[in-house]
Amino acid sequence: MKLQRLAGMGPRAAIVSGVTMIVLLLDWIFGSAAFGSGRLGFLAAVLFLLAGTAWLGAMAVAGLDIDWMAHPDTHNGRLLASLWLAIAGSFLPPLLAVSVLVGAPAWVTQLILCLIGLVAGGFTILHNLEAHRVGILSGLLPWVGILSGVFFLVLWLGVLLSLPPLTFFGLFVGGILYAAWAIWLGIKLGRKAPVAAVT
């Protein structure tokens, strides 16, 4: 199967996902005001597109390898749903960047941001709950991931209610927690056998 080519890539993908989240946050904080205006705005939007796509794409690869392929006990509808969320979500940052560059209506940008919040929140919560349930992850690590997912849902709620401060708060705190969780996850799993629990 082609998916078997991803076997063993989970730890590295988790680190890539965490690092690109940091890049995405920095770009959003310092460059989003310039999106769509001049050369600087174009470069900021392209960086956001690449970082966002890599963040969610690497998230999907990490989940697929760490849980789905390496641990048959996690083969259930909840985890499969979270993996599909992450895979589908990797297409959302390009859509968001394009919508900003072409001056799409505000509701289009809000819809895409809502979906990003739901995808990131749904994946991290379900992934960590399932990994903790079967003993892949233990200790503090899965709870950091779950908490990051909760703040991504705060992002979703902020967009839904048209409350920019809440949106920024959810993205900022959720992003920091996610980056810490993903990098920690990658380093820990990279040092251990795939079947060992991570504390």
Secondary structure, DSSP 8 states (H G I E B T S, - for coil): -GGGGGTT-HHHHHHHHHHHHHHHHHHHHHHGGGTTSHHHHHHHHHHHHHHHHHHHHHHHHHHIIIIIIT-GGG-SHHHHHHHHHHHHHTTHHHHHHHHHHTT--HHHHHHHHHHHHHHHHHHHHHHHHHHHHTTSB-TTHHHHHHHHHHHHHHHHHHHHTT-HHHHHHHHHHHHHHHHHHHHHHHHHHHHS-TTS-B-
